[in-house]
Amino acid sequence: EELLGKFRKEDCATKEEEEKVVIASKFAALPWRTKREDVVKACQASVKRLGGKPIDLYQIHFPNAWSNAEYWDGLADAHDLGLVKSVGVSNYGVDALRACHASLSARGIKLATNQIQMSLLYRWPLENGLLDACKELDVKVLSYSPLALGFLTGKYDRDNLPSGPRSKIGGQLFEDGASYERLLDTMKNVAGEHGGAPLSQVAINWAIAKGTIPIPGARNIRQVKQNLATLDWSLTAEEEKMLDDASAKVTGFVTPDKNPFPRKDVNTGLAMYDS
């Protein structure tokens, strides 16, 4: 945040240029943070680090096992204090999304976003009603990991797996009865219809076609430019269906039960996370 605030101040020649910079930040729902004031204090510290300007989007990073309603009050307080322009959540399931939306609406504040994992290899939000619920409530979906830890870029094969924990995931994908490789082949066919676009652009455009705002990672300027060039083209309805059909057959990737987020608020019984 300090670096972003520094860059915005030093690299923007005019106030108009500064206004074009959109910054999102998050509140970490750590177990010892249990009060609405904790959200406000953390937000105030973020605003200070960013140079004193209101944050464009401030999100709860993940659900906690308790105090979730207090966090929503804290988001609303931060909004009313002018610390933030809009508020959102991350990794919220259907029930938690509806409860947070209702809580904020009671104070006249819109729940702007839900940042969730979604990709051609992680389709759970499409299948369990989460994406539909977001659309129903007019909550924008920020889809993170749209490249599925790099497994949708064409970078890896049976003889070239990533190191570390991803190696096991890669092994599972390639053991999946060739369905993962057929998905990659389908992506290559789609890419060929668009001037040999990188597979990463196919994956990102699929997330866009589902009505989400993908937020792919990038390690260097080349990858940033490559990701941005995704906006130069879009999938046809037929291509989207081809990718849907191929991806639906793939298993072996991360499943929701392997993710670390609390499933339920122990005080209220509210289901917090589903995918």
Phi, psi and chi 1 to 4 in degrees:
 res  aa     phi    psi   chi1   chi2   chi3   chi4
   1 GLU       -  -40.7  -71.3  175.6  -22.9      -
   2 GLU   -62.1  -40.5  -71.3  177.4  -10.8      -
   3 LEU   -66.8  -43.1  -72.2  173.9      -      -
   4 LEU   -61.2  -44.0  -73.5  173.3      -      -
   5 GLY   -61.6  -40.2      -      -      -      -
   6 LYS   -65.3  -46.3 -178.9  172.2 -178.2  -87.6
   7 PHE   -63.4  -42.2  -64.1  154.8      -      -
   8 ARG   -62.2  -40.9  176.4  166.3   58.7 -176.6
   9 LYS   -71.1  -41.6 -178.5  178.0  179.6 -179.8
  10 GLU   -86.5  -30.3  -65.3 -179.8   -5.2      -
  11 ASP   -98.2  -10.7  -65.3  -15.9      -      -
  12 CYS   -95.3  119.1  -66.4      -      -      -
  13 ALA   -76.8  -25.8      -      -      -      -
  14 THR  -133.0  165.1   65.3      -      -      -
  15 LYS   -63.6  -34.1 -174.5  174.3 -178.8  179.9
  16 GLU   -62.5  -40.5  -72.7   71.8   22.0      -
  17 GLU   -66.0  -39.4  -73.8 -174.5   -1.2      -
  18 GLU   -60.1  -39.9  -77.1 -168.1   31.2      -
  19 GLU   -67.1  -21.9  -67.4  -60.7  -37.8      -
  20 LYS   -77.3  -17.2  -69.0 -179.4 -179.5  179.4
  21 VAL   -78.5  120.6  177.8      -      -      -
  22 VAL  -110.2  123.9  177.2      -      -      -
  23 ILE  -121.8  132.9  -64.9  178.1      -      -
  24 ALA  -115.7  143.3      -      -      -      -
  25 SER  -141.1  177.8 -167.7      -      -      -
  26 LYS  -139.2  155.5  -68.9  178.8  177.9  174.8
  27 PHE  -102.1  124.2  169.3   79.9      -      -
  28 ALA   -82.9  117.0      -      -      -      -
  29 ALA   -81.9   66.7      -      -      -      -
  30 LEU   -73.9  151.3  -59.4  171.4      -      -
  31 PRO   -55.9  -32.3  -25.5   34.1      -      -
  32 TRP   -85.3   -3.6   54.7   86.9      -      -
  33 ARG   -93.2  108.3  -71.3  173.8  156.6  176.1
  34 THR  -127.0    1.0   59.5      -      -      -
  35 LYS  -122.0  155.0  -59.1  176.2 -178.3  178.0
  36 ARG   -60.0  -32.8   63.6 -161.3  -65.9  173.7
  37 GLU   -63.8  -27.1  -67.9   85.8   -2.1      -
  38 ASP   -63.5  -38.0  -67.8  -33.6      -      -
  39 VAL   -65.9  -46.2  179.3      -      -      -
  40 VAL   -62.8  -44.4  174.6      -      -      -
  41 LYS   -63.7  -43.0  -71.0  176.8 -178.5  177.0
  42 ALA   -63.9  -39.6      -      -      -      -
  43 CYS   -66.3  -42.5 -173.9      -      -      -
  44 GLN   -59.7  -40.2  -71.9  171.1  -32.1      -
  45 ALA   -65.7  -38.7      -      -      -      -
  46 SER   -65.1  -44.4  -71.0      -      -      -
  47 VAL   -58.7  -42.6  168.8      -      -      -
  48 LYS   -62.3  -46.0 -177.1  177.5  179.9 -180.0
  49 ARG   -63.5  -31.1  -72.4 -170.1  -69.8  -92.7
  50 LEU   -84.1    0.2  -73.2  164.4      -      -
  51 GLY   103.0    9.8      -      -      -      -
  52 GLY    96.1   -4.4      -      -      -      -
  53 LYS   -89.3  148.6  -65.6 -178.7  179.1  -65.5
  54 PRO   -57.5  144.5  -23.2   33.8      -      -
  55 ILE   -80.9  133.4  -59.7  171.4      -      -
  56 ASP   -65.4  -40.3  -64.6  -75.8      -      -
  57 LEU  -143.7  124.8  173.8   62.6      -      -
  58 TYR  -121.8  122.8 -163.3   60.4      -      -
  59 GLN  -121.6  150.6  -59.1  174.9  105.2      -
  60 ILE   -75.9  124.0  -56.9  -65.5      -      -
  61 HIS   -68.6  -36.1 -159.9  161.9      -      -
  62 PHE  -163.7  157.5   43.2   80.7      -      -
  63 PRO   -69.7  152.6   22.9  -31.2      -      -
  64 ASN  -105.1  171.2 -161.0   -8.5      -      -
  65 ALA   -82.3   -6.3      -      -      -      -
  66 TRP  -160.1  170.3   49.4   74.9      -      -
  67 SER    66.3   17.3  -59.4      -      -      -
  68 ASN   -64.8  -39.9  -67.6  -73.7      -      -
  69 ALA   -64.0  -33.5      -      -      -      -
  70 GLU   -64.3  -37.2  -75.4   77.8    4.3      -
  71 TYR   -63.7  -38.9  -62.5  152.6      -      -
  72 TRP   -64.7  -39.9  -52.1  -24.3      -      -
  73 ASP   -61.3  -39.3  -73.1  -25.6      -      -
  74 GLY   -64.6  -40.3      -      -      -      -
  75 LEU   -59.5  -46.1  -77.2 -179.0      -      -
  76 ALA   -63.4  -40.3      -      -      -      -
  77 ASP   -61.9  -44.1  -68.0  -16.4      -      -
  78 ALA   -61.9  -37.7      -      -      -      -
  79 HIS   -66.3  -46.1 -175.2  -82.7      -      -
  80 ASP   -66.1  -28.6  -72.7  -12.6      -      -
  81 LEU   -80.4   -4.1  -71.6  168.5      -      -
  82 GLY    79.4   14.6      -      -      -      -
  83 LEU   -76.7  -27.4  -62.7  170.5      -      -
  84 VAL  -135.5  154.5  -58.5      -      -      -
  85 LYS   -92.3  -31.9  -63.7  179.6 -178.9  179.1
  86 SER  -151.7  161.4   58.5      -      -      -
  87 VAL  -131.3  155.1  -63.5      -      -      -
  88 GLY  -155.4 -177.1      -      -      -      -
  89 VAL  -132.8  171.9  -66.0      -      -      -
  90 SER  -139.2  142.0  -55.4      -      -      -
  91 ASN    60.4   31.7  -60.1  -62.3      -      -
  92 TYR   -91.9  136.5  -90.9   38.9      -      -
  93 GLY   -83.4 -176.5      -      -      -      -
  94 VAL   -59.0  -50.9  173.5      -      -      -
  95 ASP   -65.5  -43.1  -67.9  -10.5      -      -
  96 ALA   -65.0  -39.6      -      -      -      -
  97 LEU   -58.6  -47.7  177.3   81.7      -      -
  98 ARG   -64.6  -40.2  -67.2 -171.2 -177.5  -79.9
  99 ALA   -67.2  -42.9      -      -      -      -
 100 CYS   -66.2  -42.2 -179.1      -      -      -
 101 HIS   -58.9  -44.1 -179.7  -86.2      -      -
 102 ALA   -65.7  -41.3      -      -      -      -
 103 SER   -62.4  -46.1  175.5      -      -      -
 104 LEU   -69.7  -38.9  -68.1  172.4      -      -
 105 SER   -61.1  -33.9  -66.9      -      -      -
 106 ALA   -62.9  -21.6      -      -      -      -
 107 ARG  -106.2   11.8  -67.4 -177.0   57.5  174.9
 108 GLY    75.2   25.4      -      -      -      -
 109 ILE  -118.5  135.9  -62.5  170.2      -      -
 110 LYS   -85.2  135.8  176.4  179.4  173.5   57.2
 111 LEU   -81.3  111.1  176.6   60.5      -      -
 112 ALA   -83.0  -39.7      -      -      -      -
 113 THR  -144.7  156.2   57.6      -      -      -
 114 ASN  -133.1  114.3 -172.8   15.2      -      -
 115 GLN   -91.3  115.4 -176.2  172.5  -43.9      -
 116 ILE  -134.8  157.5   57.2  175.2      -      -
 117 GLN   -76.0  130.3 -178.1  176.4 -178.9      -
 118 MET  -159.7  134.3 -161.3 -178.0   88.6      -
 119 SER  -163.3  178.1   71.8      -      -      -
 120 LEU   -61.1  -21.0  -80.1  161.8      -      -
 121 LEU  -102.3   -6.0  -70.1  178.2      -      -
 122 TYR  -135.8   84.1 -166.2   88.7      -      -
 123 ARG   -98.1    6.3  -61.1  168.7   46.8   90.9
 124 TRP   -53.6  -43.2  -57.5   96.1      -      -
 125 PRO   -61.0  -24.9  -26.1   37.4      -      -
 126 LEU   -74.7  -29.5  -74.7  169.5      -      -
 127 GLU   -99.0  -19.9  -61.6  166.4   -4.9      -
 128 ASN  -106.8    7.1   65.9    9.1      -      -
 129 GLY    92.4   -2.4      -      -      -      -
 130 LEU   -66.9  -46.0  179.2   53.6      -      -
 131 LEU   -63.0  -39.8 -171.2   61.2      -      -
 132 ASP   -63.8  -40.1  -72.6  -20.9      -      -
 133 ALA   -64.4  -40.3      -      -      -      -
 134 CYS   -61.7  -43.4  -70.9      -      -      -
 135 LYS   -64.5  -42.0  -69.7  179.1  179.3  177.5
 136 GLU   -59.4  -40.7  174.4 -166.2  -27.5      -
 137 LEU   -90.8    1.8  -61.7  174.4      -      -
 138 ASP    59.2   42.9 -167.6   27.5      -      -
 139 VAL  -102.3  120.1  175.1      -      -      -
 140 LYS   -68.6  138.8  -59.5  -61.5 -178.0 -175.1
 141 VAL   -99.1  121.0  171.2      -      -      -
 142 LEU   -95.4  109.3  -54.2 -176.8      -      -
 143 SER   -91.2  112.9   50.9      -      -      -
 144 TYR   -95.9  160.7   70.4   81.8      -      -
 145 SER    56.0   44.8 -160.7      -      -      -
 146 PRO   -67.2  -15.3   28.1  -36.3      -      -
 147 LEU   -97.8    4.3  -56.8 -178.6      -      -
 148 ALA    52.9   56.8      -      -      -      -
 149 LEU    60.5   25.0  -55.2  175.2      -      -
 150 GLY    92.0   -5.5      -      -      -      -
 151 PHE   -77.4   -3.4  -71.4  107.9      -      -
 152 LEU  -110.8   18.7  -68.4  173.0      -      -
 153 THR  -104.1   -9.2   64.7      -      -      -
 154 GLY    80.6    7.8      -      -      -      -
 155 LYS   -73.5  -28.6  178.9  179.1 -179.9  179.8
 156 TYR  -111.5  153.1  -56.6  116.0      -      -
 157 ASP  -144.6 -175.5   57.1   40.8      -      -
 158 ARG   -58.0  -32.2  -70.2  179.2 -179.6  -90.1
 159 ASP   -98.9    1.8  -59.8  -42.3      -      -
 160 ASN  -141.0   81.0  176.8   36.5      -      -
 161 LEU   -98.8  153.8  -64.3  177.1      -      -
 162 PRO   -67.2  162.7   26.6  -34.9      -      -
 163 SER   -89.2  171.7   58.8      -      -      -
 164 GLY    74.0 -157.2      -      -      -      -
 165 PRO   -58.8  -29.1  -23.7   33.7      -      -
 166 ARG   -68.0  -20.2  -70.1 -173.8  -59.4  160.3
 167 SER   -59.9  -41.3  177.1      -      -      -
 168 LYS   -64.7  -42.3 -178.6  178.3  179.4 -179.9
 169 ILE   -61.6  -43.7  -63.2  173.0      -      -
 170 GLY   -60.4  -42.5      -      -      -      -
 171 GLY   -62.1  -40.0      -      -      -      -
 172 GLN   -65.0  -40.3  -68.0  170.8  -18.3      -
 173 LEU   -64.2  -43.9  -76.2  168.8      -      -
 174 PHE   -75.7  -15.2  -77.7  106.5      -      -
 175 GLU   -87.8   -0.4  -69.2  171.7    3.6      -
 176 ASP   -84.6   48.8 -176.9   31.7      -      -
 177 GLY    58.2   29.5      -      -      -      -
 178 ALA    70.3    2.9      -      -      -      -
 179 SER   -66.6  -34.3   59.8      -      -      -
 180 TYR   -65.1  -43.0  169.2   55.6      -      -
 181 GLU   -66.7  -33.6  -69.6  168.8  -70.7      -
 182 ARG   -66.9  -35.2  -75.8 -165.4  -71.8  -88.3
 183 LEU   -62.7  -45.2  169.8   61.0      -      -
 184 LEU   -61.0  -39.1  -66.6  178.4      -      -
 185 ASP   -63.7  -40.4  -72.9  -19.9      -      -
 186 THR   -63.4  -41.7  -58.2      -      -      -
 187 MET   -62.5  -38.8  -65.8  175.7   70.1      -
 188 LYS   -65.4  -38.9  -69.6  173.6 -175.7  176.1
 189 ASN   -64.0  -42.3  -69.7  -23.4      -      -
 190 VAL   -64.2  -44.1  171.0      -      -      -
 191 ALA   -59.6  -37.5      -      -      -      -
 192 GLY   -63.5  -27.7      -      -      -      -
 193 GLU   -78.7   -5.3  -65.1  -63.2  -41.2      -
 194 HIS  -127.8   47.9  -62.6  -84.2      -      -
 195 GLY    69.0   26.8      -      -      -      -
 196 GLY    70.2   38.9      -      -      -      -
 197 ALA   -60.2  151.5      -      -      -      -
 198 PRO   -61.3  149.2  -19.8   31.3      -      -
 199 LEU   -60.6  -30.2  -65.9 -161.1      -      -
 200 SER   -59.1  -36.2   58.9      -      -      -
 201 GLN   -69.7  -33.6  -67.8 -176.1    4.2      -
 202 VAL   -63.2  -45.5  176.1      -      -      -
 203 ALA   -63.6  -42.9      -      -      -      -
 204 ILE   -67.2  -40.9  -65.0  169.2      -      -
 205 ASN   -66.9  -30.0 -104.6  -36.8      -      -
 206 TRP   -63.6  -43.2  177.0   85.6      -      -
 207 ALA   -63.4  -36.8      -      -      -      -
 208 ILE   -65.9  -41.5  -67.1  173.6      -      -
 209 ALA   -61.3  -26.0      -      -      -      -
 210 LYS   -84.3    5.7  -63.3  -54.9  177.2 -171.8
 211 GLY    86.4   14.2      -      -      -      -
 212 THR  -103.0  169.6   77.0      -      -      -
 213 ILE  -110.4   97.6  -57.5  168.8      -      -
 214 PRO   -71.6  145.6   23.6  -30.3      -      -
 215 ILE  -126.8   77.2   47.2  174.3      -      -
 216 PRO   -71.2  150.6   28.7  -35.7      -      -
 217 GLY   -80.1  164.3      -      -      -      -
 218 ALA  -152.0  136.1      -      -      -      -
 219 ARG   -98.0  -14.5  -66.9  177.7  178.5  -92.2
 220 ASN  -155.9  173.7   51.2   54.1      -      -
 221 ILE   -62.5  -37.2  -66.4  -63.7      -      -
 222 ARG   -59.0  -44.8  179.1 -173.6   63.4   79.7
 223 GLN   -68.3  -35.9  -68.8  179.1   -9.5      -
 224 VAL   -60.3  -48.0  169.9      -      -      -
 225 LYS   -65.1  -37.9  -68.8 -179.7  177.4  178.9
 226 GLN   -65.2  -43.1 -176.3  171.0  -73.3      -
 227 ASN   -63.1  -43.3  -70.1  -16.3      -      -
 228 LEU   -63.2  -34.7 -174.2   59.8      -      -
 229 ALA   -67.2  -11.7      -      -      -      -
 230 THR   -55.8  -33.0  -58.3      -      -      -
 231 LEU   -71.7   -6.2  -60.2  177.3      -      -
 232 ASP   -78.9  -10.9  -66.3  -20.9      -      -
 233 TRP  -151.8  170.4   63.2  -81.6      -      -
 234 SER  -146.1  161.6   57.9      -      -      -
 235 LEU   -75.3  146.6  -62.8  173.5      -      -
 236 THR   -79.5  164.6   65.7      -      -      -
 237 ALA   -60.7  -37.6      -      -      -      -
 238 GLU   -66.2  -41.1 -179.0 -179.1    1.2      -
 239 GLU   -65.7  -39.8  -70.5  167.5  -17.3      -
 240 GLU   -60.0  -42.9 -178.3 -176.1   -9.7      -
 241 LYS   -65.9  -40.2 -174.6  177.5 -174.1  -53.8
 242 MET   -58.7  -43.8  -71.4  168.6   53.4      -
 243 LEU   -68.1  -39.2  -67.5  167.4      -      -
 244 ASP   -58.8  -48.3  -77.8  -19.9      -      -
 245 ASP   -63.1  -41.9  -68.0  -16.7      -      -
 246 ALA   -70.7  -42.4      -      -      -      -
 247 SER   -71.2  -30.2   67.1      -      -      -
 248 ALA   -64.5  -19.2      -      -      -      -
 249 LYS   -90.6   -7.5  -63.6 -180.0  175.3   67.0
 250 VAL   -88.3  130.0 -177.4      -      -      -
 251 THR  -122.9  178.6   60.4      -      -      -
 252 GLY   102.5  -12.0      -      -      -      -
 253 PHE   -87.4 -178.6 -166.5   62.5      -      -
 254 VAL   -60.4  137.9  176.2      -      -      -
 255 THR  -111.4  156.9   53.2      -      -      -
 256 PRO   -54.9  -33.7  -27.8   36.0      -      -
 257 ASP   -67.4  -15.0   60.4  -67.2      -      -
 258 LYS   -87.9  -11.3  -61.7  -63.8 -168.3  -62.7
 259 ASN   -80.4  150.8  -70.7  -33.9      -      -
 260 PRO   -87.5    3.4   33.6  -36.8      -      -
 261 PHE   -76.9  145.5  -51.0  115.0      -      -
 262 PRO   -60.7  135.4  -21.9   32.5      -      -
 263 ARG   -79.7  -28.3  -69.5  -21.6 -168.0 -125.3
 264 LYS  -146.0  147.5 -175.6  179.2  -68.0 -173.2
 265 ASP   -80.1  117.4 -173.2  -51.5      -      -
 266 VAL   -69.1  -21.3  -63.2      -      -      -
 267 ASN   -86.1  -36.3  -68.4  -31.7      -      -
 268 THR  -105.9  -18.0   65.4      -      -      -
 269 GLY    80.0    2.2      -      -      -      -
 270 LEU   -70.0  129.5  179.0   66.9      -      -
 271 ALA   -68.4  123.0      -      -      -      -
 272 MET  -100.8  -35.8  -64.8  -56.6  -58.5      -
 273 TYR  -134.6  135.9  172.1   77.9      -      -
 274 ASP  -131.4  -23.9   51.5   38.7      -      -
 275 SER  -160.5      -   58.9      -      -      -
